[in-house]
């Protein structure tokens, strides 16, 4: 077919499909109920599927997909989610949380929003996948052939990994290397230096069976994640996994363990092909919802013993209705290697203000399966106090649940993070909730004689973009570490100070700690960041639980590694300070003033 005829056919498809989409869009305003939204969106998806079947490709198909997304988003504007829809369309965890917190209007409101976001994200992802599939599919088929052939010849997953590595070095997609589209550098705000960490994403919410109220506030629904190019990038990775798993199944006769092994060899090859970093952070969007996919990342860790792979999960194995991904994945891994999951594969439990009752059981179940669990990560939303209004005992339940869950993890670490990225007012409310929670945690460990340390940083950095005056000041200051003062967040630092004061007034001693320092380029100059900390100690018995306060913003996960390796603790104590009664009274007066 000549280029001219091809372009004429593309133009013809485009005109017909766009006309059909415009007709359908007229019905969008009448969509109210979820079932109506699903029917409407499915019809939209069928139109773009037909365009792909007729031969539409590249920019033509992407342009049609953009218009299809516009139609779905227009239909979503009037979508009404009722309580019954949480039970019908919510994730397994949303349904559990609804039964527990149905007396809280704020929780129910956020669960409804979570269901709304899930329905919308599912349909948008389907549209993008339909547009991506025609160009991705030939790559997936070729790669599946290469993997199956390499394994058939030697019976070694290492050889399959090497064959996939050679493929990734030469395979092109979208104007660049395919590997660079699938395996990418992590956000710079998480790294102490560029190219020190990689990341891999899955589709937001549609792969998150453990999502609860977080479905309303998920950061993968805000900021740069709302950009179409970001949605496409994440959808590409998700589609790649789904299609490759399917193609491998055709080639190895449905052997789930071998499919997982070959998929894992692919992940290992992809990570290796980027050529930088010894840390891979999974799921800035998405979670584990499939046993083969989970086993594949365990396999990748086995094949890359010098790379630390870590993530956070809400897919708890002890929740009724949740996919049994952990139990089955460990069985598949044992079938491949005859041993427990590798120690460089680390899973942190992601706690919320509403899933906390399942945390201890989840920690026990995962460590019982031989999985490394560094600790529990808890993100404190701004509206926690509204969740617990008129039910003050829930604050105490949360504190107890977090401590008991952490005691059952491998690394005994608890990270409490301020809400960030959603505005200063919400961040301030979140910090108040952290202070309240730490108070309840200290009360609980005192009653139970649990040994505890609480590390509170003395610096916190802003997420707000600099104005011209600040940029000029940054360039004028000579000392890189002095420059970071311009980037500090005074509101967060006041909250950290209040937290330190509260613990000092309770009579707890502290040591000076240091969580590291790092240099980064900002506005063309080197800026030095530091994380000095005060580490308060609450005496008790047994192995100590370590609590880390994380104010968000600029940080260096690739340097700290508290969530990356179960056995690692970065704190270094230098000297101990205890407030005298006179100093405590003086401090109390200053706080009151």
C-alpha positions as CSV (number, residue, x, y, z in Angstrom):
1,X,0.0,0.0,0.0
2,X,1.4,3.4,-1.0
3,X,1.9,6.1,1.7
4,X,-0.7,8.3,0.0
5,X,-3.4,5.6,0.0
6,X,-2.5,4.7,3.6
7,X,-2.9,8.3,4.7
8,X,-6.2,8.6,2.9
9,X,-7.5,5.5,4.6
10,X,-6.3,6.9,8.0
11,X,-8.2,10.2,7.3
12,X,-11.3,8.3,6.4
13,X,-11.3,6.2,9.6
14,X,-10.6,9.3,11.6
15,X,-13.6,11.2,10.2
16,X,-16.1,8.4,10.6
17,X,-15.0,7.5,14.1
18,X,-14.9,11.1,15.3
19,X,-18.5,11.7,14.0
20,X,-19.6,8.6,15.9
21,X,-17.9,9.7,19.1
22,X,-19.5,13.2,18.8
23,X,-23.0,11.6,18.5
24,X,-22.3,9.5,21.6
25,X,-21.0,12.4,23.6
26,X,-24.5,14.0,23.4
27,X,-25.7,11.2,25.7
28,X,-23.0,11.8,28.3
29,X,-25.0,14.4,30.2
30,X,-27.7,11.9,30.9
31,X,-25.4,9.4,32.7
32,X,-26.0,9.3,36.4
33,X,-25.6,5.7,37.8
34,X,-22.5,3.5,37.6
35,X,-24.2,0.9,35.4
36,X,-25.1,3.7,33.0
37,X,-21.5,4.9,33.0
38,X,-20.1,1.4,32.4
39,X,-22.5,0.9,29.4
40,X,-21.7,4.3,28.0
41,X,-17.9,3.8,28.4
42,X,-18.0,0.3,27.0
43,X,-19.7,1.7,23.9
44,X,-17.0,4.3,23.6
45,X,-14.3,1.6,24.0
46,X,-16.0,-0.5,21.3
47,X,-15.7,2.4,18.8
48,X,-11.9,2.8,19.3
49,X,-11.5,-1.0,19.1
50,X,-13.2,-0.9,15.8
51,X,-10.9,1.9,14.6
52,X,-7.9,-0.2,15.6
53,X,-9.4,-3.2,13.8
54,X,-9.9,-1.1,10.6
55,X,-6.2,-0.3,10.7
56,X,-6.0,3.1,12.4
57,X,-2.5,3.5,14.0
58,X,-0.1,6.0,15.5
59,X,-1.2,9.6,15.8
60,X,-4.6,8.9,14.2
61,X,-5.5,6.2,16.8
62,X,-4.1,8.3,19.6
63,X,-6.2,11.3,18.5
64,X,-9.3,9.1,18.5
65,X,-8.4,7.8,21.9
66,X,-8.1,11.4,23.2
67,X,-11.6,12.1,22.0
68,X,-12.8,8.9,23.5
69,X,-11.3,9.9,26.9
70,X,-13.1,13.3,26.6
71,X,-16.4,11.5,26.1
72,X,-15.8,9.3,29.2
73,X,-14.7,12.2,31.4
74,X,-17.8,14.2,30.3
75,X,-20.0,11.2,31.3
76,X,-18.3,11.0,34.7
77,X,-19.1,14.6,35.6
78,X,-22.7,13.8,36.6
79,X,-21.9,10.3,38.0
80,X,-23.6,9.7,41.3
81,X,-22.2,7.0,43.7
82,X,-24.5,5.7,46.4
83,X,-23.6,3.6,49.5
84,X,-24.9,0.5,47.7
85,X,-22.3,1.1,44.9
86,X,-19.5,0.8,47.4
87,X,-20.7,-2.8,48.1
88,X,-21.2,-3.5,44.4
89,X,-18.2,-1.8,42.7
90,X,-15.7,-1.2,45.5
91,X,-12.5,-3.1,46.1
92,X,-12.5,-5.9,48.8
93,X,-11.0,-3.5,51.3
94,X,-13.5,-0.7,50.5
95,X,-16.3,-3.1,51.3
96,X,-14.7,-4.1,54.6
97,X,-14.0,-0.5,55.6
98,X,-17.6,0.5,54.7
99,X,-18.9,-2.1,57.2
100,X,-16.6,-0.9,59.9
101,X,-16.9,2.9,59.3
102,X,-20.4,3.3,57.9
103,X,-21.2,5.6,61.0
104,X,-18.6,8.1,59.7
105,X,-20.0,10.4,57.0
106,X,-16.4,11.5,56.0
107,X,-15.2,7.9,55.5
108,X,-18.3,7.0,53.5
109,X,-17.8,10.1,51.4
110,X,-14.2,9.2,50.6
111,X,-15.2,5.6,49.8
112,X,-17.7,6.9,47.3
113,X,-15.1,9.1,45.8
114,X,-12.8,6.1,45.7
115,X,-15.4,4.0,43.8
116,X,-15.9,7.0,41.4
117,X,-12.1,7.2,40.7
118,X,-11.8,3.5,40.2
119,X,-14.6,3.3,37.7
120,X,-13.3,6.3,35.7
121,X,-9.6,5.1,35.9
122,X,-10.7,1.7,34.6
123,X,-12.4,3.0,31.6
124,X,-9.7,5.6,30.7
125,X,-7.0,2.8,31.0
126,X,-9.1,0.6,28.7
127,X,-9.2,3.3,26.1
128,X,-5.5,4.1,26.3
129,X,-4.6,0.3,26.1
130,X,-6.7,-0.1,23.0
131,X,-4.7,2.7,21.3
132,X,-1.4,1.3,22.5
133,X,-2.0,-2.4,21.8
134,X,-1.5,-2.5,17.9
135,X,2.0,-1.1,18.1
136,X,3.0,-2.9,21.3
137,X,1.7,-6.3,20.4
138,X,4.4,-7.2,17.8
139,X,7.1,-6.4,20.3
140,X,5.5,-8.6,23.0
141,X,5.1,-11.5,20.6
142,X,8.7,-11.3,19.5
143,X,9.9,-11.1,23.1
144,X,7.7,-14.1,24.1
145,X,9.3,-16.1,21.3
146,X,12.8,-15.1,22.4
147,X,12.2,-16.0,26.1
148,X,10.5,-19.3,25.4
149,X,13.2,-20.3,22.9
150,X,16.1,-19.4,25.2
151,X,14.6,-21.3,28.1
152,X,13.8,-24.3,25.9
153,X,17.4,-24.6,24.8
154,X,19.0,-24.5,28.3
155,X,16.3,-24.7,30.9
156,X,17.9,-21.7,32.7
157,X,16.1,-18.5,33.6
158,X,19.4,-16.7,33.5
159,X,19.7,-17.5,29.8
160,X,16.2,-16.2,29.3
161,X,17.2,-13.0,31.1
162,X,20.3,-12.5,28.9
163,X,18.2,-13.1,25.8
164,X,15.7,-10.5,26.9
165,X,18.5,-8.1,27.8
166,X,19.9,-8.4,24.2
167,X,16.4,-7.7,22.9
168,X,15.9,-4.6,25.1
169,X,19.2,-3.2,23.9
170,X,18.0,-3.1,20.3
171,X,14.1,-2.9,20.5
172,X,12.7,0.5,19.6
173,X,9.3,2.0,20.5
174,X,7.8,5.4,20.3
175,X,11.0,7.1,19.0
176,X,13.3,5.6,21.7
177,X,14.3,2.3,23.3
178,X,11.4,0.1,24.4
179,X,13.2,-0.6,27.7
180,X,13.3,3.1,28.5
181,X,9.5,3.4,28.1
182,X,8.9,0.4,30.5
183,X,11.6,0.8,33.1
184,X,12.2,4.4,34.2
185,X,14.1,6.5,36.7
186,X,12.3,7.2,39.9
187,X,11.2,10.7,40.9
188,X,14.1,12.9,41.7
189,X,12.5,13.9,45.0
190,X,13.1,10.3,46.2
191,X,16.8,10.1,45.2
192,X,19.9,11.5,46.8
193,X,21.5,11.6,43.4
194,X,20.2,11.2,39.8
195,X,20.1,7.7,38.4
196,X,20.3,6.0,41.8
197,X,16.8,4.5,41.7
198,X,14.4,3.0,39.1
199,X,10.6,2.5,39.3
200,X,7.9,0.4,37.7
201,X,4.2,1.3,37.7
202,X,0.9,-0.5,37.2
203,X,-2.5,1.0,36.4
204,X,-3.9,3.2,39.2
205,X,-6.7,1.7,41.3
206,X,-7.6,-1.0,38.8
207,X,-4.7,-3.1,40.1
208,X,-5.3,-2.1,43.8
209,X,-7.6,-4.6,45.5
210,X,-6.6,-3.2,48.9
211,X,-7.5,0.4,48.1
212,X,-9.8,2.0,50.7
213,X,-10.2,5.7,51.5
214,X,-6.8,6.1,49.7
215,X,-8.8,5.7,46.5
216,X,-10.1,9.2,47.1
217,X,-6.8,10.8,47.8
218,X,-4.3,8.7,45.8
219,X,-1.4,10.9,44.7
220,X,-1.4,8.9,41.4
221,X,-4.6,10.9,40.6
222,X,-3.0,14.3,41.2
223,X,-0.2,16.5,39.8
224,X,1.8,15.1,36.9
225,X,-0.2,11.9,37.0
226,X,-3.2,13.7,35.5
227,X,-1.2,14.5,32.3
228,X,-2.2,12.3,29.4
229,X,1.4,11.5,28.6
230,X,1.8,10.1,32.2
231,X,-1.3,8.1,31.9
232,X,-0.1,6.7,28.6
233,X,3.3,5.8,30.1
234,X,1.7,3.9,33.1
235,X,-0.8,2.2,30.8
236,X,2.0,1.0,28.5
237,X,3.7,-0.8,31.4
238,X,0.5,-2.3,32.6
239,X,-0.5,-3.5,29.1
240,X,3.0,-4.9,28.5
241,X,2.7,-7.1,31.6
242,X,-0.8,-8.3,30.7
243,X,0.0,-9.0,27.1
244,X,3.4,-10.7,27.8
245,X,1.9,-12.9,30.5
246,X,-0.8,-14.0,28.0
247,X,1.7,-14.6,25.1
248,X,4.0,-16.6,27.4
249,X,1.1,-18.8,28.5
250,X,0.5,-19.8,24.9
251,X,4.1,-20.8,24.5
252,X,4.7,-22.8,27.7
253,X,1.4,-24.6,28.0
254,X,-0.1,-22.6,30.8
255,X,2.7,-23.6,33.3
256,X,2.1,-20.7,35.8
257,X,5.5,-21.1,37.6
258,X,7.4,-21.0,34.3
259,X,5.3,-18.0,33.0
260,X,6.2,-16.2,36.2
261,X,9.8,-17.1,35.9
262,X,10.1,-15.9,32.3
263,X,8.2,-12.7,33.1
264,X,10.6,-12.2,36.0
265,X,13.6,-12.8,33.7
266,X,12.1,-10.0,31.5
267,X,11.8,-7.6,34.5
268,X,15.4,-8.4,35.5
269,X,16.6,-7.8,31.9
270,X,14.7,-4.5,31.7
271,X,16.2,-3.2,35.0
272,X,19.7,-4.3,33.9
273,X,19.3,-2.7,30.5
274,X,18.9,0.8,32.0
275,X,22.4,0.5,33.4
276,X,22.0,2.6,36.6
277,X,20.8,2.3,40.2
278,X,20.8,-0.6,42.6
279,X,17.3,0.1,43.9
280,X,13.9,-0.5,42.2
281,X,10.8,1.0,43.7
282,X,7.7,-0.7,42.5
283,X,4.2,0.8,42.2
284,X,4.3,4.6,42.6
285,X,0.9,3.7,41.0
286,X,-0.8,0.3,41.3
287,X,-0.3,-2.7,43.6
288,X,-0.1,-6.5,43.4
289,X,-3.3,-8.1,42.2
290,X,-1.9,-11.1,40.3
291,X,0.1,-14.1,41.7
292,X,2.1,-14.6,38.5
293,X,3.1,-10.9,38.4
294,X,4.1,-10.9,42.0
295,X,6.2,-14.1,41.6
296,X,7.8,-12.5,38.6
297,X,9.2,-9.6,40.7
298,X,10.5,-12.2,43.3
299,X,12.2,-13.9,40.4
300,X,13.7,-10.6,39.2
301,X,15.2,-10.1,42.7
302,X,16.6,-13.6,42.6
303,X,18.2,-13.0,39.2
304,X,19.6,-9.6,40.4
305,X,21.1,-10.3,43.8
306,X,22.8,-6.9,44.0
307,X,19.6,-4.9,43.4
308,X,17.2,-4.1,46.2
309,X,13.5,-4.3,45.1
310,X,10.9,-2.8,47.4
311,X,7.4,-1.5,47.5
312,X,4.4,-0.8,49.7
313,X,1.2,-2.8,49.6
314,X,-2.4,-2.8,50.8
315,X,-3.1,-6.2,49.2
316,X,-3.3,-7.9,52.6
317,X,-3.4,-11.7,52.7
318,X,-5.7,-11.8,55.7
319,X,-8.7,-9.9,54.3
320,X,-11.8,-11.8,53.1
321,X,-12.4,-11.4,49.4
322,X,-8.8,-10.3,48.7
323,X,-7.0,-12.2,45.9
324,X,-4.7,-14.9,47.4
325,X,-1.7,-13.5,45.6
326,X,0.9,-13.9,48.4
327,X,0.2,-17.5,49.3
328,X,0.1,-18.6,45.6
329,X,3.1,-16.5,44.6
330,X,5.3,-18.0,47.3
331,X,4.2,-21.5,46.1
332,X,5.0,-20.6,42.5
333,X,8.4,-19.2,43.6
334,X,9.2,-22.4,45.6
335,X,8.2,-24.4,42.5
336,X,10.9,-22.5,40.6
337,X,13.7,-22.3,43.1
338,X,12.8,-24.6,46.1
339,X,13.4,-21.8,48.6
340,X,11.6,-18.9,50.3
341,X,11.5,-15.5,48.5
342,X,14.9,-13.7,48.3
343,X,16.0,-11.3,51.0
344,X,16.4,-8.4,48.5
345,X,12.7,-8.4,47.8
346,X,11.1,-6.1,50.5
347,X,7.4,-5.4,51.1
348,X,6.3,-2.7,53.4
349,X,2.7,-2.7,54.7
350,X,0.8,0.5,53.8
351,X,-1.4,1.5,56.7
352,X,-4.3,3.9,56.5
353,X,-6.7,5.5,59.0
354,X,-9.3,2.8,58.1
355,X,-7.4,-0.4,57.3
356,X,-5.4,-0.6,60.5
357,X,-7.2,-3.5,62.1
358,X,-5.8,-5.8,59.4
359,X,-2.2,-4.7,59.7
360,X,-0.9,-7.0,62.5
361,X,-2.5,-10.0,60.8
362,X,-1.0,-9.0,57.4
363,X,2.5,-8.6,58.9
364,X,2.2,-12.0,60.6
365,X,1.0,-13.7,57.4
366,X,3.7,-12.2,55.2
367,X,6.6,-12.9,57.5
368,X,5.2,-16.4,58.0
369,X,5.5,-16.9,54.2
370,X,9.2,-15.9,54.5
371,X,8.8,-12.4,52.9
372,X,11.0,-9.6,54.1
373,X,8.8,-6.9,55.7
374,X,11.0,-3.9,56.7
375,X,8.0,-2.2,58.4
376,X,4.8,-0.3,58.2
377,X,4.3,2.9,56.3
378,X,1.4,5.2,57.5
379,X,0.3,8.3,55.5
380,X,-1.7,10.6,57.7
381,X,-4.5,12.3,55.7
382,X,-5.7,15.7,56.7
383,X,-9.2,14.6,57.5
384,X,-8.3,11.8,59.9
385,X,-9.9,13.7,62.8
386,X,-13.1,13.8,60.8
387,X,-12.9,10.0,60.2
388,X,-12.8,9.5,64.0
389,X,-15.2,12.2,65.1
390,X,-17.4,11.0,68.0
391,X,-15.3,7.8,68.2
392,X,-12.2,8.9,70.1
393,X,-11.3,5.3,70.9
394,X,-10.3,4.8,67.3
395,X,-7.2,6.9,67.9
396,X,-6.1,4.5,70.6
397,X,-7.0,1.5,68.4
398,X,-4.9,2.9,65.6
399,X,-1.9,3.5,67.8
400,X,-2.1,0.0,69.2
401,X,-2.6,-1.6,65.8
402,X,0.4,0.2,64.3
403,X,2.7,-0.8,67.2
404,X,1.5,-4.5,67.2
405,X,1.9,-4.7,63.4
406,X,5.4,-3.3,63.4
407,X,6.4,-5.7,66.2
408,X,5.5,-8.5,63.8
409,X,7.5,-7.2,60.8
410,X,11.1,-8.2,60.0
411,X,12.6,-4.7,60.3
412,X,10.5,-3.3,63.2
413,X,10.2,0.1,61.6
414,X,7.2,2.5,61.4
415,X,7.2,5.5,59.1
416,X,4.6,8.2,59.8
417,X,4.4,10.6,56.9
418,X,2.7,14.0,56.6
419,X,0.2,14.5,53.8
420,X,1.9,16.5,51.1
421,X,1.3,17.7,47.6
422,X,-2.3,18.7,48.3
423,X,-1.8,22.2,49.8
424,X,-0.4,23.9,52.9
425,X,-3.7,23.8,54.8
426,X,-4.1,20.0,54.4
427,X,-0.4,19.5,55.3
428,X,-1.0,21.5,58.5
429,X,-4.0,19.4,59.5
430,X,-2.0,16.2,58.7
431,X,0.8,17.3,61.0
432,X,-1.7,17.9,63.8
433,X,-2.9,14.3,63.3
434,X,0.6,13.0,63.4
435,X,1.2,14.8,66.7
436,X,-2.0,13.3,68.2
437,X,-1.1,9.8,66.9
438,X,2.5,9.9,68.3
439,X,1.0,10.9,71.7
440,X,-1.3,7.8,71.6
441,X,1.6,5.6,70.5
442,X,3.7,6.7,73.4
443,X,0.8,6.1,75.8
444,X,0.3,2.6,74.4
445,X,4.0,1.5,74.6
446,X,4.2,2.8,78.1
447,X,1.3,0.6,79.1
448,X,2.8,-2.4,77.3
449,X,6.4,-1.8,78.3
450,X,7.4,-1.8,74.6
451,X,10.8,-0.3,73.8
452,X,10.5,2.5,71.3
453,X,12.7,5.1,69.5
454,X,11.2,8.0,67.6
455,X,13.4,9.8,65.1
456,X,12.2,13.4,64.3
457,X,14.1,15.3,61.7
458,X,15.1,18.9,62.4
459,X,14.8,19.9,58.7
460,X,11.8,19.8,56.3
461,X,11.8,21.0,52.8
462,X,9.1,22.8,50.8
463,X,7.3,21.4,47.7
464,X,6.3,24.9,46.6
465,X,7.9,26.2,43.4
466,X,10.4,29.0,44.0
467,X,9.6,32.6,42.9
468,X,12.1,34.7,41.0
469,X,13.5,36.3,44.2
470,X,14.1,33.0,45.8
471,X,15.8,31.7,42.6
472,X,18.1,34.7,42.6
473,X,19.0,34.2,46.3
474,X,19.7,30.5,45.6
475,X,22.2,31.5,42.9
476,X,23.8,34.2,45.0
477,X,24.6,32.1,48.1
478,X,28.0,30.3,47.8
479,X,27.7,27.5,50.3
480,X,25.6,24.6,48.8
481,X,24.2,23.7,52.3
482,X,23.3,27.3,53.1
483,X,21.3,27.4,49.9
484,X,18.9,24.7,51.3
485,X,17.7,27.2,53.9
486,X,15.7,28.9,51.1
487,X,13.9,25.6,50.4
488,X,13.0,24.8,54.0
489,X,9.3,24.7,55.0
490,X,8.8,26.7,58.2
491,X,5.3,25.3,58.8
492,X,6.5,21.7,58.7
493,X,9.5,22.6,60.9
494,X,7.3,24.2,63.5
495,X,5.2,21.0,63.6
496,X,8.4,18.9,64.0
497,X,9.5,21.2,66.8
498,X,6.1,20.8,68.6
499,X,6.5,17.1,68.3
500,X,10.0,17.2,69.8
501,X,8.7,19.4,72.6
502,X,5.8,17.1,73.4
503,X,8.1,14.1,73.8
504,X,10.6,16.2,75.9
505,X,7.8,17.3,78.2
506,X,6.9,13.7,78.7
507,X,10.4,13.2,80.1
508,X,11.9,11.2,77.3
509,X,15.6,11.5,76.6
510,X,17.0,11.9,73.1
511,X,20.2,11.4,71.2
512,X,21.4,13.4,68.3
513,X,21.0,11.4,65.1
514,X,21.9,12.1,61.5
515,X,20.0,10.5,58.6
516,X,22.4,11.7,55.9
517,X,23.2,14.6,53.5
518,X,23.1,14.9,49.8
519,X,23.6,17.4,46.9
520,X,21.2,18.1,44.1
521,X,20.9,20.5,41.3
522,X,18.3,23.2,41.7
523,X,18.0,26.1,39.3
524,X,21.4,25.2,37.9
525,X,23.3,25.2,41.2
526,X,24.2,22.5,43.7
527,X,22.0,22.5,46.8
528,X,23.0,20.6,49.9
529,X,20.3,18.9,51.9
530,X,20.7,17.5,55.4
531,X,18.6,15.4,57.7
532,X,19.8,15.9,61.3
533,X,17.4,14.3,63.8
534,X,16.5,13.9,67.4
535,X,16.0,10.3,68.4
536,X,13.8,10.0,71.5
537,X,13.9,6.8,73.5
538,X,11.1,5.2,75.5
539,X,12.6,2.4,77.6
540,X,10.9,-1.0,77.6
541,X,11.6,-4.7,77.0
542,X,12.1,-6.7,73.9
543,X,13.5,-5.6,70.5
544,X,12.9,-1.9,70.0
545,X,10.3,-0.5,67.5
546,X,11.8,2.3,65.5
547,X,9.4,5.2,64.5
548,X,10.5,7.7,61.8
549,X,8.6,10.9,61.2
550,X,8.7,11.8,57.5
551,X,7.6,15.4,56.7
552,X,7.5,14.7,52.9
553,X,8.8,17.0,50.2
554,X,12.5,16.7,49.3
555,X,14.0,13.5,50.7
556,X,16.5,10.8,49.8
557,X,14.9,7.3,49.9
558,X,17.9,5.9,47.9
559,X,20.2,7.1,50.7
560,X,18.1,6.4,53.8
561,X,16.9,2.9,52.7
562,X,14.7,2.4,55.8
563,X,11.9,1.0,53.6
564,X,14.3,-0.8,51.3
565,X,16.1,-3.3,53.5
566,X,14.5,-4.9,56.6
567,X,17.7,-5.1,58.6
568,X,19.0,-1.6,57.9
569,X,18.8,1.3,60.4
570,X,20.6,4.5,59.3
571,X,20.6,6.4,62.7
572,X,23.9,7.3,64.3
573,X,23.8,8.5,67.9
574,X,26.4,10.8,69.3
575,X,25.4,12.1,72.7
576,X,22.4,11.9,75.0
577,X,20.5,14.9,76.4
578,X,17.9,14.9,79.1
579,X,15.9,18.0,80.0
580,X,16.0,19.0,83.7
581,X,12.7,19.9,85.5
582,X,13.7,23.5,85.2
583,X,14.4,23.3,81.5
584,X,11.1,21.4,81.0
585,X,9.1,24.2,82.7
586,X,10.9,26.8,80.7
587,X,10.2,25.0,77.5
588,X,6.5,24.6,78.4
589,X,6.2,28.3,79.0
590,X,7.8,29.1,75.6
591,X,5.4,26.7,73.9
592,X,2.5,28.3,75.6
593,X,3.7,31.8,74.6
